[in-house]
Amino acid sequence: MKIGINGMGRIGRGLFKALWNNPYLEVAAVNDVAEASMIAHLLRHDSYYGGWEAEVDCAAGLLRVNGREISFFREDAPERIPWKSCGVEWVVEATGRFKDRQALSGHSCPVVLTAASRSVDRQVVFGVNHEAIRDGDKYISATSCTTHCVAPPLWALNRAYGARTVLFNTVHCYNVSQTLVDAPKSDPRRARAGALNMIPTTTSASIAVEEVIPELRGKVCGMAIRVPAPAVSLTEIIVEAERPPRDAAEVNALLSSASSGDLKGILSVCNEDLVSQDFRGTPFSSVIDGPLTAVNGGLIRIIAWYDNERGYVMRLLDLLNYLRLER
Ligand SMILES: NC(=O)c1ccc[n+]([C@@H]2O[C@H](COP(=O)([O-])OP(=O)(O)OC[C@H]3O[C@@H](n4cnc5c(N)ncnc54)[C@H](OP(=O)(O)O)[C@@H]3O)[C@@H](O)[C@H]2O)c1
């Protein structure tokens, strides 16, 4: 299946690399407002994950990776990107600029959006509700990295214990939605220097989790604290249970069993006492920190780690592969 990527930023480039050499999914074209030489440079060098072993360069209208040519466009509006001329079948919209249905409809192909959006046909967390995708769905939101961290374990906990209410707080690394130095922004806290501050703010996952697990509508309340770390985040999830478990060991056993069953490859349970950098590059959407699970009366607390870039990119890959097979 031929893929186009709009926006060669953190997620776009991560996906580009993850798709490289994939026998079934081929990046046929990419688009960004930057010059091809800059995107080639940023593909070769990455401050967080390190360099890429592939040979990357560019020429007029194309990127070249190990000698293979990929069409490169430099348009700022989806309407102007000639995806069809390269045979693109699905576009991954990863600019962070185009999120509502009207903007997405500028693309000449169906779209997987790398952000939560309520005006799409379907919001999906792979492993939890991807089977809800229907043939006519043209605009599919892959929601957010935090939704991918929260929804899988919450889905398992809700099934076993019934959730009355859910609170979560994601301790999230900084990203491009913040500023490097203090600068005007609509959110006065996100306007403050991202690498200097702990910044309480909102998360789109609060709403998206309820969309992907409809039984939880009206029950979930979440927030984020952005912290001065470049990648890897964690979420504390507190569930008020209708049928409380006996103890933390029971909860961990349940989540371990889900991680080798329904949620294999999506959820994992770690029983070592680790810290954020130990989770750099983890391909799972959500890794439960077993020693930190707690049960207190009717409340269950779990802590879940995620590499917000790598884990998310791996689920985009799963989703695209699912679309290839099912559509
Ligand atoms: N980073 C994460 O951990 C993460 C995880 C899951 C989902 N997401 C979501 O994925 C989206 C992208 O995030 P990101 O972190 O990859 O952001 P990013 O690094 O800023 O990447 C966005 C890229 O799109 C380019 N761009 C901006 N406007 C464009 C336009 N009109 N046409 C074409 N390209 C354009 C940007 O160029 P300029 O830099 O010049 O603007 C940049 O290269 C966001 O919606 C974000 O919420 C991010």
The ligand as a Tripos MOL2 file, in Angstrom:
@<TRIPOS>MOLECULE
LIG
   48    52     1     0     0
SMALL
NO_CHARGES

@<TRIPOS>ATOM
      1 N1          5.6680   14.3310   19.2570 N.am      1 LIG1
      2 C1          4.9230   13.4070   19.8310 C.2       1 LIG1
      3 O1          5.3040   12.7580   20.8120 O.2       1 LIG1
      4 C2          3.5600   13.1060   19.2600 C.ar      1 LIG1
      5 C3          2.9630   11.8730   19.5750 C.ar      1 LIG1
      6 C4          1.7110   11.5820   19.0400 C.ar      1 LIG1
      7 C5          1.0650   12.4990   18.2400 C.ar      1 LIG1
      8 N2          1.6710   13.6910   17.9650 N.ar      1 LIG1
      9 C6          0.9380   14.6320   17.1020 C.3       1 LIG1
     10 O2          1.4790   14.5450   15.7760 O.3       1 LIG1
     11 C7          1.4150   15.8430   15.1560 C.3       1 LIG1
     12 C8          2.8380   16.2670   14.7810 C.3       1 LIG1
     13 O3          3.6190   16.3340   15.9520 O.3       1 LIG1
     14 P1          5.2020   16.4190   15.8620 P.3       1 LIG1
     15 O4          5.7000   16.3160   17.2520 O.co2     1 LIG1
     16 O5          5.7070   15.4800   14.8220 O.co2     1 LIG1
     17 O6          5.3490   17.9340   15.3610 O.3       1 LIG1
     18 P2          6.5220   18.5870   14.5010 P.3       1 LIG1
     19 O7          7.8270   17.9700   14.8660 O.co2     1 LIG1
     20 O8          6.3680   20.0650   14.6190 O.co2     1 LIG1
     21 O9          6.1820   18.1500   12.9920 O.3       1 LIG1
     22 C9          5.2850   18.8320   12.1680 C.3       1 LIG1
     23 C10         5.9730   19.0570   10.8070 C.3       1 LIG1
     24 O10         5.0030   19.5510    9.8670 O.3       1 LIG1
     25 C11         5.5470   20.7330    9.2660 C.3       1 LIG1
     26 N3          4.4640   21.6170    8.8390 N.ar      1 LIG1
     27 C12         3.8900   22.6450    9.5030 C.ar      1 LIG1
     28 N4          2.9180   23.2120    8.7700 N.ar      1 LIG1
     29 C13         2.8770   22.5270    7.6120 C.ar      1 LIG1
     30 C14         2.0660   22.6500    6.4470 C.ar      1 LIG1
     31 N5          1.1220   23.5940    6.3420 N.pl3     1 LIG1
     32 N6          2.2660   21.7730    5.4430 N.ar      1 LIG1
     33 C15         3.2370   20.8230    5.5310 C.ar      1 LIG1
     34 N7          4.0460   20.6710    6.6120 N.ar      1 LIG1
     35 C16         3.8520   21.5160    7.6340 C.ar      1 LIG1
     36 C17         6.3790   21.3470   10.3670 C.3       1 LIG1
     37 O11         7.2230   22.3350    9.8480 O.3       1 LIG1
     38 P3          7.6060   23.6090   10.8090 P.3       1 LIG1
     39 O12         8.4390   23.0260   11.8990 O.co2     1 LIG1
     40 O13         8.3380   24.5040    9.8870 O.co2     1 LIG1
     41 O14         6.3130   24.1780   11.3120 O.co2     1 LIG1
     42 C18         7.0850   20.1010   10.8900 C.3       1 LIG1
     43 O15         8.1710   19.7170   10.0610 O.3       1 LIG1
     44 C19         0.7390   16.7690   16.1950 C.3       1 LIG1
     45 O16        -0.6290   16.8110   15.9550 O.3       1 LIG1
     46 C20         1.0280   16.0740   17.5200 C.3       1 LIG1
     47 O17         0.0800   16.3850   18.5070 O.3       1 LIG1
     48 C21         2.9070   14.0130   18.4260 C.ar      1 LIG1
@<TRIPOS>BOND
     1     1     2 1
     2     2     3 2
     3     2     4 1
     4     4     5 ar
     5     4    48 ar
     6     5     6 ar
     7     6     7 ar
     8     7     8 ar
     9     8     9 1
    10     8    48 ar
    11     9    10 1
    12     9    46 1
    13    10    11 1
    14    11    12 1
    15    11    44 1
    16    12    13 1
    17    13    14 1
    18    14    15 2
    19    14    16 1
    20    14    17 1
    21    17    18 1
    22    18    19 2
    23    18    20 1
    24    18    21 1
    25    21    22 1
    26    22    23 1
    27    23    24 1
    28    23    42 1
    29    24    25 1
    30    25    26 1
    31    25    36 1
    32    26    27 ar
    33    26    35 ar
    34    27    28 ar
    35    28    29 ar
    36    29    30 ar
    37    29    35 ar
    38    30    31 1
    39    30    32 ar
    40    32    33 ar
    41    33    34 ar
    42    34    35 ar
    43    36    37 1
    44    36    42 1
    45    37    38 1
    46    38    39 2
    47    38    40 1
    48    38    41 1
    49    42    43 1
    50    44    45 1
    51    44    46 1
    52    46    47 1
@<TRIPOS>SUBSTRUCTURE
     1 LIG1         1 GROUP 0 **** ****
